[in-house]
Every structure is written in structure tokens, then in C-alpha cells.
Amino acid sequence: MAITSKPKRNQTDIVPPSDDDPALKFIAGAGQAEPEPAKVEPTAPRKAKPILIRGIDCELLERLDEEAARRRVSRAAMVRMILAERLLG
């Protein structure tokens, strides 16, 4: 196989880009301020609120984790289940 030089293009084959070319519009918009984002309507209030519980005995926490693993749920889900059983009947 022989090595040849790159063929020369005929200047009549080159088509100038049109004004509605998306790439040119993108490049022309570079450096301009971005439009303000659309305003998001506030959502309905959440029914559940996050809480933080401190001071749980290590042995009690181990038993909680074991029961959660046995039931294949997260620790938080286990706490919710126990609270619901005890407080809601």
C-alpha cells in the first residue's frame, strides 16, 4: 500500500454554514448571562418529619438492628413500626 498525500478539496464543494445552524447559535450565545430558571411552585407540606434520637443504649441498638435485619427493613423503618405498634395500637 502506497502512502499518498491528502487530496485537495475543491473550494466550490465547501458550503457556508447557514444562520439557523444550532452549533453557531450555541457559540454565539457563549458568555451571555443564562436565563433565569423557571419558578417552582411550593409542594404540599410533608406528612413525615425527620427526627434525631440520641442516647440509645448500645445493647438496645444492637437488638433493634437484629430485629430490623430479621424483618429485612432499615433501622428507621423498624423504629417507625415499633412506634406505630405501641402508640397507635
Summary of the structure (lengths in Angstrom):
residues: 89
radius of gyration: 32.8
end to end distance: 86.5
largest distance: 88.3
contacts: 93
relative contact order: 0.05
helix: 43%
strand: 0%
